[in-house]
Structure formats: C-alpha cells, structure tokens
C-alpha cells in the first residue's frame, strides 16, 4: 500500500467546483423570472451539473 | 476490489422516471414565479416590530374557535378596536397622544426584539450541536478513520449552509406566507407556493421565494428564520455521516451535502413546516391540525435517519461487520469519552432545538418555552434510564454506548411532541424510546443486515418516527401558540385526549417521510454510485480512510488503531501528522 501522494487527486476538487457553479447558475436562472437571460443561466447550470459529474467520473477512473 | 451487498434494477429505473417527471413538473410550475423579487424587505431593521405587533388582552374581542365552532377561550391576539380594526384608536391618537403612539410602537418592537433574540440564541445552540455530532460519531468509530469522520461532520456545515442559501430555504419556506412572531417576512408570500389543486383542495408542494436571500427576502426577520432553519437542516444532513462512516468516499459525500440541503430536506420540510400539503391535512380533510411536528422528530431527525438508511444500504456494510453466515460482529468505537462528551453537547444544544421552535418568547402562548425545555430534559433522562436498564437486564452490563444512544433516542422522540404534551407524557415517550432504540439496533444488525456504525438510523429514523406518532397520542390540548395551528383553530390534541384525526395526520406524515426521503435518497445514492462511486476501495477501508482520503491522521501515527504505521520523519518543524499529509 502506498498512502498519500498516490491517492492525491485534484480532479475531484475541479469537478466539485464545476458542480457548484452549475448549481448556482441553475438556481439563479430559475429564481428570477422568465427571459432569455434566465434560460441561458438554466442551460449553463445544467451543463455545469453534467460537466461536474464528468470530471468527477474522470477522477474516479484515475484514482 | 471488494464490493459488498449491492442491489438495484428495474425498481431504480422506475424511481428515476418518477423523480424526473416530478422534478420537471415542479420546474415548469415554479419557473419564474418568485413574487418576492418585487417586494421590499427590511434589511435595515427599522420597520420591523411596530404597534401592530402589540399583543393585548381585548375583553369582548373576537375569539378563535375550534373546528366545531366552539370558542377556544383564547382572547390573546393583536389589539383591535370594537370593529376589529387593528389599534385604530392609537392611530387616531397619533397627533393628540404622540407619547402613547410612540410607546405602542416601542412595545411592539421590543416584543419582536425579544422573539428575535430568543430565536437567534436558540439557533446558536443548535449550531453547536454540530460539535456534538462530530464527537459522538468519531468516538463510536475507529481511530484509523477519525480524521475522515470528523471532516465529514465539519464540512457538512459549510456545504449544507451554502446549498440551503442557494435554493433550500426558498424551496422550504418560500411560500409560508409571513413570519408573525418575528415581525414580518411578508416577502415569503403564500403566492410563492407551488400548489396543486385537486378536487378544490390546495396541495402545497414547494416554495419559490428566497433564493440567495435576495430581493424582498433581504430582510431582518427572514434572516433570523434562515439562520434558525439552516442549523436544523444541517442537523438532518449530518446524521447520515454516522450511518455511512468509515467507507464513504469524500467527494460523493460533498455532492450529498448539496443534494440534501437543496432537495431532500427542504421539500419534506415544506410539506411539514412550510405550509405544504402535510400541514394542510387538517384544513383540507379535518385530520386534527394537520401534520404537527413541533421541532422536527420527523422533519429533521427521521429525514436524517432515512437518508442514512438509504445510504448505508447502497454503500453496504464495512468489511468485517458480517460473517459469511450473516451473523454480525461488533466493531467497537475507539473513544467512548469523546462519544459521551458529544452526547452532553447534543443534550445541551437540544435546549435550543425544542424551546427555540416557538420562534418567540413573548406573546401568543410562547411562554410555554419553560415547559418545552423541561419536557426535553425529562424525555432524555427517562430514555437513558430505560436503555441502560434494558441492556443491563438483557446483556448483564449497563452498556455505555447503548445508554448514550438511549438519551439521544429520548431527545429525538420528544422533539415533535415537546410543544404539545405534559411532563408525565414526556417521561412515557422517553421510556419507550430508550427501549425502542435497543430493539432497532438489534433489528438492523440481525434482521435487516444494515451496518450503521453509530446507531444513527435507530436513534433518528426509528425514534424520530416514534416522536411523530407520539404527538398523535399524547398531545393534551393545552398549548396555545396564538390559538391556531396549521390554519386550524384550537390546540393540537392527540388520541388519548380526544382527537383520533390527529393520529391519522401523524401516521400519514410518518409514512410519507419514509417513502419520500428513503426513495429519493436511495435513487440519489445509486446514481452517484454509478457515476463517480460511493465507496472507498477495500484496501483504503482496511488501512483507514485518513491518509488516502484526507491526507492527514487525526492522531499521531503511533496512536493505537491509527491504521498501518507508516512513519514519516518530521522535518522542517512539521509534526509527524502534518508531514504525513505531504508524503
């Protein structure tokens, strides 16, 4: 077993950052009225969710 | 890699389709509502608490009536003139009696100030319960994963809080219709509740005001409500970290923190506390006062317990918990001292949890806070005694870990009834909870084969459900709270005091909690498991999660039980522990 550096995986942090940004954009888009700006925010937010999971899945494959 | 106890299949797919349809419907129904965006809040705190918040005894004034039209005897309400206009005589005296007018405003603001200070202090106490949970869960688990267990309990505070700020609070309370005891909150207008109308009956599903505490919800009253409710949500969110300890991948836990605080908890919280359909069971169908959960045996504790159950099932048991024949092994925790200290902190914090749930200390029957505090103490004490005696009788020793879980079980069970029952009933509720938690731990170990390292599912899920049911049995009809609860006049009264309908409402709430929270959480954990993995590799679990997951030991490397000794020379002034994290 090799503890420490081998398991260090910054990609997990990247995935979580993207995920949180997606959550914030989605909530902001949903909360404030209907308009093109809000639709863009919702789409970006959903994309952030998906991207976050993709990055985290990539981190799993490397771990 | 060792994989254990996995299950799933067609049921999961149907749940996913159901969940997707439900979410799509809610998004379409709620998108763009947010009426609070156009309303003004009171961020300066200068308009909150006025003469209209003065509570006075108005002889001969209109009385509240119960559902049968009988006067409840309650004459405590906002002062009104004989025509029912609020304090119009004081309005008329504004020029002739300016001092009286100012005094009325000051009395109103002082009343609201008392309520706000009380609610904030109670919220601070509940926040400190996070420390109690951290110590209890870490003490009941092994030293080799102590940093990981501590870190989960620590970070759920930040993760959960931000999720609740972003969307959770809006979903839970965004349509509650105002916060009378805190002097305002009108931006949480009931127009913000997404409601289904079936056969002429409204079914509140989810709120939509208060995202990011912005717009009209940038307001002093709403901020107090947010703080108090946020720490409640965090209490629920930290419960699964105990049930899923010692094998939960940290990144998956982080995703859970956001999901729990934005979806799982707030939606059920809306149904029970935010004016949703469970709270409307009384006004819609005559089931007592609707689902009545004073401080959260169901909304907080059962939600946490059932989330933990779903997670523990998806994760599977720790390596070594069950033998090949299915019989369970005891995996002892590493520090009973920590666990008992944490329990005392939790019991202390519960004095904020239950009495603080009045959201008031002045007017409208809020002085019952003294009784609520006593009920809380008594139930915890009774449950610790019954758990200790039960274990002593059946196993020959007064098992400290089960005694600790006993007091927590009593505190959890009295959380919903604390505002509605007598001290004698509290003791009975606690005595039952103390034995119930022992049976539940045995059941999950021996029958369900679910590995719950700290007993969180038994304490919070099972005894939380018992607390919800206990309201429907023991509520004695003496509480007031303004003479109305969930829109139904009169006092919450259980089966033993004459209202069988209340028990029906409680049973519906308890079953809904299990089905909704258990189902949604199970789907969520399965999806996360599929996408990024929920469980740490077997070699990580065997060696302890501290270095592989956290990069740091909780204790010095030569501390007994701190995983495989992997000494790292301390250099450059670094401690052995911190140096290990850099290795």
HADDOCK unambig.tbl for C-alpha pairs under 7 A between the chains (distance, minus, plus):
assign (segid A and resid 3 and name CA) (segid B and resid 547 and name CA) 6.04 0.50 0.50
assign (segid A and resid 3 and name CA) (segid B and resid 548 and name CA) 5.68 0.50 0.50
assign (segid A and resid 4 and name CA) (segid B and resid 547 and name CA) 5.75 0.50 0.50
assign (segid A and resid 4 and name CA) (segid B and resid 548 and name CA) 5.76 0.50 0.50
assign (segid A and resid 4 and name CA) (segid B and resid 551 and name CA) 5.82 0.50 0.50
assign (segid A and resid 4 and name CA) (segid B and resid 581 and name CA) 6.32 0.50 0.50
assign (segid A and resid 4 and name CA) (segid B and resid 583 and name CA) 5.62 0.50 0.50
assign (segid A and resid 5 and name CA) (segid B and resid 583 and name CA) 6.04 0.50 0.50
assign (segid A and resid 7 and name CA) (segid B and resid 548 and name CA) 5.75 0.50 0.50
assign (segid A and resid 12 and name CA) (segid B and resid 251 and name CA) 6.56 0.50 0.50
assign (segid A and resid 24 and name CA) (segid B and resid 166 and name CA) 6.59 0.50 0.50
assign (segid A and resid 27 and name CA) (segid B and resid 166 and name CA) 6.67 0.50 0.50
assign (segid A and resid 27 and name CA) (segid B and resid 167 and name CA) 6.30 0.50 0.50
assign (segid A and resid 30 and name CA) (segid B and resid 31 and name CA) 5.44 0.50 0.50
assign (segid A and resid 30 and name CA) (segid B and resid 32 and name CA) 6.13 0.50 0.50
assign (segid A and resid 31 and name CA) (segid B and resid 31 and name CA) 6.86 0.50 0.50
assign (segid A and resid 31 and name CA) (segid B and resid 32 and name CA) 5.95 0.50 0.50
assign (segid A and resid 31 and name CA) (segid B and resid 34 and name CA) 6.02 0.50 0.50
assign (segid A and resid 31 and name CA) (segid B and resid 211 and name CA) 6.38 0.50 0.50
assign (segid A and resid 32 and name CA) (segid B and resid 32 and name CA) 5.60 0.50 0.50
assign (segid A and resid 32 and name CA) (segid B and resid 34 and name CA) 6.40 0.50 0.50
assign (segid A and resid 33 and name CA) (segid B and resid 32 and name CA) 3.61 0.50 0.50
assign (segid A and resid 33 and name CA) (segid B and resid 33 and name CA) 6.23 0.50 0.50
assign (segid A and resid 34 and name CA) (segid B and resid 32 and name CA) 4.92 0.50 0.50
assign (segid A and resid 53 and name CA) (segid B and resid 531 and name CA) 6.97 0.50 0.50
assign (segid A and resid 56 and name CA) (segid B and resid 532 and name CA) 5.94 0.50 0.50
assign (segid A and resid 57 and name CA) (segid B and resid 531 and name CA) 5.98 0.50 0.50
assign (segid A and resid 57 and name CA) (segid B and resid 532 and name CA) 4.66 0.50 0.50
assign (segid A and resid 60 and name CA) (segid B and resid 532 and name CA) 5.86 0.50 0.50
